[in-house]
Amino acid sequence: MSELGIGTKCVQAGYTPENGGPRQIPIIQSTTFKYDTSEDMGKLFDLEASGYFYSRLQNPTCDHVAAKIAEMEGGTAGMLTSSGQAANLFAIFNICEAGDHIVASSSIYGGTYNLIKVTLAKMGIQSTFVSPDATEEELSAAFQENTKAMFGESIANPALTVLDIEKFARVAHAHGVPLIVDNTFPTPVNLRPIEWGADIVTHSTTKYMDGHGSAIGGAIIDSGRFDWMAHKEKFPGLTTPDESYHGIVYAEKFGKEGAFITKATSQLMRDLGCVQSPQSAFYLNLGLESLHVRMPRHVENGQAVAEFLESQELVTGVNYPGLKSSPYYEIAKKYMPNGGCGVVSFELAGGRATAEKFMKHLKIAAIETHVADARTCCLNPATSTHRQMNDEELIAAGVPAGLIRISCGLEDKEDLIADLKQALEACR
Ligand SMILES: *Cc1c(COP(=O)(O)O)cnc(C)c1O
């Protein structure tokens, strides 16, 4: 359905009912699948035929939803994972092994930073972090002989920096490695990284895609464009026989379009098991059906709140790529002409004491460790996620004590602004 618009794909892609079949994607809440002969089942195990045998590997509900997201992103194949964390782990670990190295943007989600910096290092995969604003020469200088992938976030959580995807893709491809882009914040409704050169796209579907705060989940989409065989010696996991699968060479048997997701499913999911439940996939699909209607409202509310905050005396700074004052305004306009997302961060004069007082007075915006669902919520990192740090450490980490992240939901913007206004007045 690639000729269709993004809205039609949100509603219809990934599932076509049979004559008389259920209109909605059925929840196949079954761990296992029945066959008449062991020969039938053997073909599935040998990857000679496609079909289902055990829901840790594949489940029809999850596959329909993954296929929808793949169409939305313009990729050739996709898979769901148990969380966004699992999606990024699988995307990197499907390419890299002990002894390898990756180059990653330093402006990324804290959980992903820890995954790359600490946990992947324990697994023998080293990393170098680069500024997303670095020049191509500076980015190139971070590459080593054993570098196997480059990683960044299209709009970073929570810093709200915007990735120059074309620049990162050029540098990655000049070094013969794929670019992985976490596209959680803009979603494919506002930005499709594959159109700008990204090779693999990941998601925390927990955020806007689900959009109702109902189910944790993740997704990985392959563009089908990276030529693993052209860099055969770099990617032995994809280009040499897999002993655990009767010597299958994924890049030969499944080609550029299918190798990456087939390996991630039949090898990583088989062995690590970070699977999404069919029930969660069903909730995710309900969210996807209205994603193209919800994203413009999140953007409208984010823009209105950012502009309001910028006009307030007590607010010393606002980060939102849709503001003309943002250093990312031009680049955001290029990649996201319809806007990015509804998350805004801003700093209050008076540090954590004012931030705490301000948040106590909010009536609509709730204090939560979450972003990107229908209800507006906010967080002061200094008194929550980063509370072990002192003021100097907070500044070094880019989250000054008075910084508040607000995720604008789907309420009326006039009400959100009135709520912020009365809380600011209470802090005078
Ligand atoms: C939340 C988030 C993740 C992690 O996703 P979970 O579903 O919470 O595991 C990864 N990347 C980004 C950009 C996120 O916002």
The ligand as an SDF file (V2000), in Angstrom:
LIG
                    3D

 15 15  0  0  0  0  0  0  0  0999 V2000
   10.9110    5.8790   26.2730 C   0  0  0  0  0  0  0  0  0  0  0  0
   11.9540    5.8210   25.2200 C   0  0  0  0  0  0  0  0  0  0  0  0
   12.7160    4.6550   25.0050 C   0  0  0  0  0  0  0  0  0  0  0  0
   12.5370    3.4270   25.8600 C   0  0  0  0  0  0  0  0  0  0  0  0
   11.3090    2.8560   25.6010 O   0  0  0  0  0  0  0  0  0  0  0  0
   10.5060    1.9250   26.6580 P   0  0  0  0  0  0  0  0  0  0  0  0
    9.3010    1.5370   25.8790 O   0  0  0  0  0  0  0  0  0  0  0  0
   10.2370    2.7370   27.8690 O   0  0  0  0  0  0  0  0  0  0  0  0
   11.4050    0.7560   26.9410 O   0  0  0  0  0  0  0  0  0  0  0  0
   13.6370    4.6570   23.9800 C   0  0  0  0  0  0  0  0  0  0  0  0
   13.8230    5.7470   23.1990 N   0  0  0  0  0  0  0  0  0  0  0  0
   13.1140    6.8860   23.3840 C   0  0  0  0  0  0  0  0  0  0  0  0
   13.3570    8.0590   22.4990 C   0  0  0  0  0  0  0  0  0  0  0  0
   12.1640    6.9690   24.3940 C   0  0  0  0  0  0  0  0  0  0  0  0
   11.4650    8.1080   24.5820 O   0  0  0  0  0  0  0  0  0  0  0  0
  1  2  1  0
  2  3  1  0
  2 14  2  0
  3  4  1  0
  3 10  2  0
  4  5  1  0
  5  6  1  0
  6  7  2  0
  6  8  1  0
  6  9  1  0
 10 11  1  0
 11 12  2  0
 12 13  1  0
 12 14  1  0
 14 15  1  0
M  END
$$$$
